[in-house]
Amino acid sequence: MITEREIEHIAELADIGISKAEISEFTSQFNEILDYFEILDTVEGETVSESGTVNVFREDEPRPSLPQKKVLENAGSTENGFIKAPRVM
């Protein structure tokens, strides 16, 4: 069972603005969701696929990569031997 204080803490961590008036409703909804998860935990189902499909993995084979100079030829902007991307804030 989640308390209102825990909901306030979660909202603060997620940077979600929840008013004091919404806290009790949100707490109730959150606990209902957790109750549904408890019901789902009790459901038994197949754990093994019966379709016969199997993952097929290949061994890694190291191969030479492109030279740095060749890679940078297509870059829009470079700096000190690296691709320069726009600043993201």
C-alpha atoms as an extended CHARMM CRD file, in Angstrom:
* protein
*
        89  EXT
         1         1  MET       CA              0.0000000000        0.0000000000        0.0000000000  PROA      1               0.0000000000
         2         2  ILE       CA              1.4310000000        3.3320000000       -1.0760000000  PROA      2               0.0000000000
         3         3  THR       CA              0.9770000000        6.2840000000        1.2400000000  PROA      3               0.0000000000
         4         4  GLU       CA              0.2880000000        9.8930000000        0.3180000000  PROA      4               0.0000000000
         5         5  ARG       CA              3.7810000000       10.8120000000        1.4940000000  PROA      5               0.0000000000
         6         6  GLU       CA              5.2880000000        8.2630000000       -0.8970000000  PROA      6               0.0000000000
         7         7  ILE       CA              3.1920000000        9.6880000000       -3.7410000000  PROA      7               0.0000000000
         8         8  GLU       CA              4.5190000000       13.1590000000       -2.9340000000  PROA      8               0.0000000000
         9         9  HSD       CA              8.0600000000       11.7850000000       -2.9910000000  PROA      9               0.0000000000
        10        10  ILE       CA              7.5310000000        9.9970000000       -6.3300000000  PROA      10              0.0000000000
        11        11  ALA       CA              5.9890000000       13.1350000000       -7.8350000000  PROA      11              0.0000000000
        12        12  GLU       CA              8.9840000000       15.1400000000       -6.6610000000  PROA      12              0.0000000000
        13        13  LEU       CA             11.4560000000       12.6550000000       -8.1490000000  PROA      13              0.0000000000
        14        14  ALA       CA              9.5680000000       12.5900000000      -11.4630000000  PROA      14              0.0000000000
        15        15  ASP       CA              9.2030000000       16.3820000000      -11.4220000000  PROA      15              0.0000000000
        16        16  ILE       CA              5.4320000000       16.0800000000      -11.7610000000  PROA      16              0.0000000000
        17        17  GLY       CA              3.3540000000       18.8930000000      -10.3520000000  PROA      17              0.0000000000
        18        18  ILE       CA              0.6080000000       17.3150000000       -8.2520000000  PROA      18              0.0000000000
        19        19  SER       CA             -1.4700000000       19.6270000000       -6.1120000000  PROA      19              0.0000000000
        20        20  LYS       CA             -2.3570000000       18.7660000000       -2.5180000000  PROA      20              0.0000000000
        21        21  ALA       CA             -5.9650000000       18.2840000000       -3.6360000000  PROA      21              0.0000000000
        22        22  GLU       CA             -4.9270000000       15.6330000000       -6.1840000000  PROA      22              0.0000000000
        23        23  ILE       CA             -2.7020000000       13.6210000000       -3.8230000000  PROA      23              0.0000000000
        24        24  SER       CA             -5.4780000000       11.5200000000       -2.2320000000  PROA      24              0.0000000000
        25        25  GLU       CA             -7.0880000000       10.6780000000       -5.6080000000  PROA      25              0.0000000000
        26        26  PHE       CA             -3.6970000000        9.8450000000       -7.1090000000  PROA      26              0.0000000000
        27        27  THR       CA             -2.8310000000        7.6440000000       -4.1130000000  PROA      27              0.0000000000
        28        28  SER       CA             -6.0940000000        5.7250000000       -4.5170000000  PROA      28              0.0000000000
        29        29  GLN       CA             -5.5210000000        5.2270000000       -8.2570000000  PROA      29              0.0000000000
        30        30  PHE       CA             -1.9090000000        4.1570000000       -7.6900000000  PROA      30              0.0000000000
        31        31  ASN       CA             -2.9680000000        1.5490000000       -5.1300000000  PROA      31              0.0000000000
        32        32  GLU       CA             -5.6530000000        0.2080000000       -7.5040000000  PROA      32              0.0000000000
        33        33  ILE       CA             -2.9850000000       -0.2700000000      -10.1750000000  PROA      33              0.0000000000
        34        34  LEU       CA             -0.7740000000       -2.1410000000       -7.7020000000  PROA      34              0.0000000000
        35        35  ASP       CA             -3.7490000000       -4.3480000000       -6.7630000000  PROA      35              0.0000000000
        36        36  TYR       CA             -4.1500000000       -5.2980000000      -10.4340000000  PROA      36              0.0000000000
        37        37  PHE       CA             -0.4750000000       -6.2620000000      -10.5690000000  PROA      37              0.0000000000
        38        38  GLU       CA             -0.9800000000       -8.5320000000       -7.5620000000  PROA      38              0.0000000000
        39        39  ILE       CA             -3.8390000000      -10.2480000000       -9.4380000000  PROA      39              0.0000000000
        40        40  LEU       CA             -1.6340000000      -10.6700000000      -12.5130000000  PROA      40              0.0000000000
        41        41  ASP       CA              1.1080000000      -12.2060000000      -10.3580000000  PROA      41              0.0000000000
        42        42  THR       CA             -1.2810000000      -15.0300000000       -9.4230000000  PROA      42              0.0000000000
        43        43  VAL       CA             -2.0560000000      -15.9610000000      -13.0470000000  PROA      43              0.0000000000
        44        44  GLU       CA             -0.2200000000      -19.0170000000      -14.2550000000  PROA      44              0.0000000000
        45        45  GLY       CA              0.6740000000      -19.2550000000      -17.8950000000  PROA      45              0.0000000000
        46        46  GLU       CA              3.0290000000      -20.8860000000      -20.3000000000  PROA      46              0.0000000000
        47        47  THR       CA              6.6510000000      -20.0940000000      -19.6670000000  PROA      47              0.0000000000
        48        48  VAL       CA              8.0850000000      -21.9370000000      -22.6580000000  PROA      48              0.0000000000
        49        49  SER       CA              7.2350000000      -21.1870000000      -26.2450000000  PROA      49              0.0000000000
        50        50  GLU       CA              5.7840000000      -24.1910000000      -28.0350000000  PROA      50              0.0000000000
        51        51  SER       CA              6.1620000000      -22.6860000000      -31.4900000000  PROA      51              0.0000000000
        52        52  GLY       CA              9.5150000000      -24.3900000000      -32.0350000000  PROA      52              0.0000000000
        53        53  THR       CA             11.3270000000      -21.1720000000      -32.8830000000  PROA      53              0.0000000000
        54        54  VAL       CA             14.7990000000      -20.8030000000      -31.4690000000  PROA      54              0.0000000000
        55        55  ASN       CA             17.1400000000      -17.8410000000      -31.4070000000  PROA      55              0.0000000000
        56        56  VAL       CA             20.0490000000      -18.3700000000      -33.7360000000  PROA      56              0.0000000000
        57        57  PHE       CA             23.1540000000      -16.4490000000      -32.8580000000  PROA      57              0.0000000000
        58        58  ARG       CA             26.2570000000      -16.1110000000      -34.9270000000  PROA      58              0.0000000000
        59        59  GLU       CA             29.7550000000      -15.8090000000      -33.5880000000  PROA      59              0.0000000000
        60        60  ASP       CA             31.1720000000      -12.3010000000      -33.5470000000  PROA      60              0.0000000000
        61        61  GLU       CA             33.7640000000      -11.8420000000      -36.2170000000  PROA      61              0.0000000000
        62        62  PRO       CA             35.9810000000       -8.7980000000      -35.7730000000  PROA      62              0.0000000000
        63        63  ARG       CA             36.4370000000       -6.8680000000      -39.0020000000  PROA      63              0.0000000000
        64        64  PRO       CA             38.3630000000       -3.7140000000      -39.7440000000  PROA      64              0.0000000000
        65        65  SER       CA             36.3020000000       -0.5490000000      -39.5710000000  PROA      65              0.0000000000
        66        66  LEU       CA             36.4440000000        2.4900000000      -41.8060000000  PROA      66              0.0000000000
        67        67  PRO       CA             39.3990000000        4.8260000000      -41.3370000000  PROA      67              0.0000000000
        68        68  GLN       CA             38.6080000000        7.9050000000      -39.2820000000  PROA      68              0.0000000000
        69        69  LYS       CA             39.4220000000       10.2320000000      -42.1840000000  PROA      69              0.0000000000
        70        70  LYS       CA             36.9040000000        8.4200000000      -44.4390000000  PROA      70              0.0000000000
        71        71  VAL       CA             34.1690000000        8.5970000000      -41.7960000000  PROA      71              0.0000000000
        72        72  LEU       CA             34.6760000000       12.3140000000      -41.2060000000  PROA      72              0.0000000000
        73        73  GLU       CA             34.3790000000       13.1010000000      -44.9320000000  PROA      73              0.0000000000
        74        74  ASN       CA             30.5760000000       12.8350000000      -44.7150000000  PROA      74              0.0000000000
        75        75  ALA       CA             30.1920000000       14.5770000000      -41.3680000000  PROA      75              0.0000000000
        76        76  GLY       CA             28.4890000000       17.9520000000      -41.4700000000  PROA      76              0.0000000000
        77        77  SER       CA             30.8020000000       19.4040000000      -38.8410000000  PROA      77              0.0000000000
        78        78  THR       CA             33.9480000000       18.0730000000      -37.1600000000  PROA      78              0.0000000000
        79        79  GLU       CA             36.1600000000       19.0950000000      -34.2910000000  PROA      79              0.0000000000
        80        80  ASN       CA             39.4850000000       17.5700000000      -33.2030000000  PROA      80              0.0000000000
        81        81  GLY       CA             38.9170000000       14.4270000000      -35.2760000000  PROA      81              0.0000000000
        82        82  PHE       CA             35.3720000000       13.8070000000      -34.0550000000  PROA      82              0.0000000000
        83        83  ILE       CA             31.9060000000       14.4380000000      -35.4870000000  PROA      83              0.0000000000
        84        84  LYS       CA             30.5020000000       17.5970000000      -33.9470000000  PROA      84              0.0000000000
        85        85  ALA       CA             26.7880000000       17.4970000000      -33.1900000000  PROA      85              0.0000000000
        86        86  PRO       CA             24.5430000000       20.4350000000      -32.2510000000  PROA      86              0.0000000000
        87        87  ARG       CA             24.3330000000       21.2650000000      -28.5800000000  PROA      87              0.0000000000
        88        88  VAL       CA             21.2700000000       19.8030000000      -26.8500000000  PROA      88              0.0000000000
        89        89  MET       CA             19.9170000000       21.3110000000      -23.6830000000  PROA      89              0.0000000000
